[in-house]
Every structure is written in structure tokens, then in C-alpha cells.
């Protein structure tokens, strides 16, 4: 085995991965955000093996299963892994792409030692407990409460659209710790044991057959203060950092919307003979061009993330492009295939997954507001809740 104390070359990495994974079949359909699949074990096996070599999370410190890799080596790892059939990492993406970076940025040494190695090896899966029935696009409107009780917090409330909820060991939960603050303040982030007393997870059945999302009910769930992520009252800032990582990561290997090499749909159209139709061909080329542009945007955002720069607006633009590409592509495939495109099989799951793309990681409307206000300098939307405490908004029925 190559020495992990030195920089791995492309040939070193290829030699390692050849022992772990088969070569990627360019004709094989790629999994999209776990759609149509609840395969957890193949991803866990890959992470367990990859973490021994630092390949699953190369930018992380070696002690947590990474390589301490610089930008050049990260690119080398990605290029080599692109040749192999890496399992769908959707079940593990919250831990790898969101929780891990937040722990590295804001966690304590004890929290990093306790959780990061388990995340990188696939031992523990995390979910994201943000949205609520009354707090979707307006995330700051959350009502889940966390009340201090000595060295513990008592959490009560309801979350919805909790990704990976049914099979997660831990949940990253945003809760309100001070209702007398304005609603964007008085929030704190916690790690919640999904097996703790008072936690109930109810899967939500989606129209594409998946049950990755869930409702989570917390009834007086006790969380030790050691499981608080960041300072008390810092929850909104951490949540915004999480969402920036999420939007930037939607175009990466964990998000399932990878724009850089996903052109199997074009090959499929050619196999079906549909590119001989000039109308189909014109639509296909328009999508292809937008997909290439989305890939460049994703690469730029990823570069900004690696260098610690602000990514919210760039991630928003990239997400909008990727969502448009995905929905147009799946619609085109369904129409090109004909009535059979509505049957289980060729593109069926992806077509039924398409509408959800506009609400994952923040709605399209939220992304456009971010771009309008932060990039174009347009006036912000009227905010009657600005400067008013959450408790007062609640009493006035404005939450």
C-alpha cells in the first residue's frame, strides 16, 4: 500500500481503487439523488475501504480519514475516481458534505474526534433536521424549541422533509433557544441522537417510490450540551453555512447532479434514433450547452469553497442551472421515448424525481432572491417581521 504520509500520485490512487471497485461502464445509467434505490450497504463498504486510504474525503485531516490534500491532489483523486463505479453516496451526503465541513469549521476537538471518523468510514449516517410545516423557504420561522435544563437541553417540535431520516444515526437539528430574540437570532444547532427517547421518525412516501424524506417528531428529547454545535445563538449562521455547502455540493459526487460527465442521456437518444429528429436534436443540444455551462459554474463554486470564499450566490446560480438541466433532460427523454417513458424502466424514476429538484436545498424562488439581492443589488423584499421578536410574531399570528 502507498504510504499515506506522502502525496499520492494518480498511479498510486488508481492502484488502490482498482482493488476496491470495478471500472465504470459509461453506458450504465447513473443513480440520481438515491432515486429508486435504498442501497446503503454498497456505499458503506466503499467508505470503509476508501477511508483507510484517505480517498473518501481527501481534504479532511488524516486523523479523520482524509489526506490533508491540496487542490491539485483533490483534482487528481476526483479524476481517477471518475473512471470507477463509485456507489451512490446519497445516503451519506449529509454527513460527508454538510456535517463534516461544519464540524471542521465550528466543532470542538472532542466532537471532531467523536464523529468525523465515523462519518468518513460510513459507520454513522446523518440527516438534516431543518424544515418544518411552518418553516420551509422561511427557515428562520422554525418553532422547534430547545429549553436549557442544567447540562442538558430538552427539544420539542416537528421537522419535515428530513432527508435520510429513516436510516440515520444522528440528526443535525436547528432549534429555537431564545424566542424573545428576532427570529433569525435565538437559534442554536444541535446533534440529536435519532435513537433517543422521544424521537419518532415517519417516512414520507414520494411519487417516485422513494422514502428518503420523513417527518421527525421530538417530544422532550434530551440532548447533552456537549452535542451543541457551535455557540448558543449561533444557529442561523451555522445553518447558512450548511446551506452554502449544500448548494455548492449539489453538483458534486454526493449530490447526484454531477454535470461534468453525465451525458449518458445523449447516448441513449442516439441509440433510440431520436437525434435524427431535428426538433429533438435541437432541444438536446440546447440542454447539452446548458449542462456544460453548469459544469463550469460548479467547478468555480467548488474552487471558492476550497479556498474558504463565500459561496451562497454562486451556489444559488449553479443550483438553478443544474435543476433546469435535469428537468429539461428528463422531460425530453420521456417525450423522446414516447408512452413507454411513463412506465417503470427507461428514465421513469428520474422523470418522477424531476419536480422535487426545485425545492431541494432551497427553492428556486429563494435562489433567485439571493441572486437578485446579493449579486444584482436589487431591493430586498418587504419584511414586516424585521426587528420583531419571534415570541411577538407568534402572539400576533404572523409566524
Beta strands, then each sheet from edge to edge (+ up, - down):
strand 1: 126-129
strand 2: 145-149
strand 3: 152-159
strand 4: 170-176
strand 5: 187-193
strand 6: 199-203
strand 7: 214-224
strand 8: 228-229
sheet 1: 1+ 4+ 5- 8+
sheet 2: 2+ 3- 7+ 6-
end
